[in-house]
Amino acid sequence: DEAAIRADWETRLKTFVEESDVGGAHIATEVRIGSAFTELVEACHAHAADLLIMGAKGSHGGTNRIGIIAARCVRKAPIDVLIVREDAQGPFKHVVACVDFSENSAKAVQYALHLAAQDKADVDCLFVYQSAMAMSVDYGGYAPPIPIGPDDEALKSWQRDLESFVSQLTRSSPDVKVRSLVKERLNIRE
């Protein structure tokens, strides 16, 4: 019976909130039954939410993995999603904002600055560029011959571009210590 299931989960949810350290008087609870992703999106719309915060994984999943529902929300939810890992504790001390010079990365830097100002943390703005060697491999070796080793001129150029990009965003957060870092990698995920 759906009503009994809903009542049971509502009781469990209220008990969870009351036993946590989050101050249950300020939290509204709601239980929905259906497809997890669809119900989360509908709840965000219904409550005019602009941020969805969720755990990195539910009851299933391996170490350092993101759960199926969390991954889908990150990719497809119509609002920003903040993923929190199980071992997250206390205020942030050091925040890394990944930059690709897009509007989204500018927004990520602004959020990082906001969190850092709130928690008195430092921010590293990181841009990773793929080396010329890696690009030639990606394109089936059809790139012109390239020198092996670091490209100091490219590194300096990217560093200038990153510092210019970041300086426009950090003006409103003068108390946050910010570093601009450029890394060259064969594989950007590294």
N, C-alpha and C positions, 0 to 999 in steps of 0.2 A: 504494500500500500504506500503510495507516494507521500501522502500526508504524514504517515508515521516515520518514514525515512527522513523527511524534511525536519520534523520535530526533533528527532534524535540528533541530527547534525546541527540544528540550531542550538540545542542544549550543549553539545560538545564544543561548539564555537564560542559560545558565551563563557563557558567554563575556562576554555583556553585563554581568552582575553582577560578574564578576572584574575587568573593565576599568573599572568605575565606581568612584567614591570612597565607596561605601556600606559597605564592609567585608563582603565576601562570606561570611565565616565565620559570620555571624549571620543569614544569609538562606536560607530554604528556598525552593526553586523548584518549580513545578508547571506542566505543560502540559496543557491540556484542549482537546478538539476538539468543536465543536458551535456552537450559537447563543451568541454572545458574552455577551449579557445573561443568558441562562439559566445558562450555565456560571459566570459571576461570582456570581450569586445562590447557586447550589449550593455553590460553593467557600466563600462566606461562611458558609453554614450548616454545612458540613463542618468548618470550622476554628473555629467559634463566634466569628467576628469581630464586632466592634461598630463598626468604622469601615472603610470602603472608600475608599482614596485612589487617584485616577487622574488622568491627564493630561486637559487640557481637550479635546484632540482627538487622534485617531490620525494616520494617514498622510494623511488627506484632510480638507479643511476650509479655509475662508478665514480671513483675519485677524479676530481678536476674535470668533470663533465657537466654540461648543462642539460637539464631535462628536456624532454620532447616539447612540452607545453611552453616552457620558458623560451626555448629556441624559436618556436613558431611565433610567439608574441614579439620577440626581438625583430624577427624578419617581417611580420605582417600586421602587427597591431597598428591602428591608426593614430596612436599617440606615442610619446616617448616612453621607454621601458628602462627601469633601473633594476639590475639583477644583483641580488645580495647573496654572497656565499655563506654557508653554514658557520664558518669560523670567523666571520666578521665581528669585530669588537671595537667598542670605544670610538673616539673621534679619529678621522683620517689624519695621517701624519705627512703622507707624500702621495700626490695625485699625478698620474700620467695621462695627458690628453693627446690622443693621436691626431695628427694633422695631415690632411691631403689637399689643403688650400680650398676646399669646398665650403659652401654655406653651412653644411652640416657639421664640418669640423670646427668652424668658427663658433657654432652653437655649443659644441662639446667643450671647447676651451672656455667659453663663458660659464658653463655649468661647473667646470673644474675650478675656475676662479671663485665662484660663489661658494662651493663646498670648502675650498681651501680657506677662504676668508672666515667662514663660519667656524671651522675647526682649527684655525691657526696652522694650516699645513703649507707645504711647499708644492709647487706645480712644475712638472717637466712637460714641455710641449715637444712632442717627438714626431719627426718626419723621417720615414724610411724610404729610400729610393733604391730601385733595382739597378744593379750595376750593368754596364754596357755588355759585359760578358754574359750575364744571365739573360739579358734581352735578346742577344744573338741566339742563344740556345732556345728561348721561347719561340722565336720566329724561324726555327728550322735552320739556323746557321746562315740565313740570307743577309746578315748585316755585314758591312764592310769590315776589313781586318781592324781589330782593336788592340790597344796595348793591354798587356796583362798587368794587374796591380791596381792600386787605388788611383782614382782620378781626383787629384787634389783641386783642380780648377772647378770641376763639377761640385765637389763637396763645398767649396767656398761660395759658389753661386747659390746652391740650395740653402746654405746657412744664412746668407744675406736675405734671400726671399722669405725664409721662415721668420727671421727676426723682424722683418718689416710687417709680415702678416700678424705676428703675435703682438707687436708693439701697439697696433691699432686696437687690439682687444683688451690689453692690460691697463689702459689709462684709467679706467674706472676702479681698479683694484691695486692702488699703489702700495698697500701694506703686504701684499702677497709676494713672496720670493718666487720668481719665475725664471726657469732656464729654457733655452731653445736648443734642442739636440737634433742633429742630423746623423743618421746611420746609413751606411751603404751595405746592402745584403744581396746575396744571390736570390734568396727567397724572402720576401717581405714578411711572411709570418714569423720568421726567426726573430 
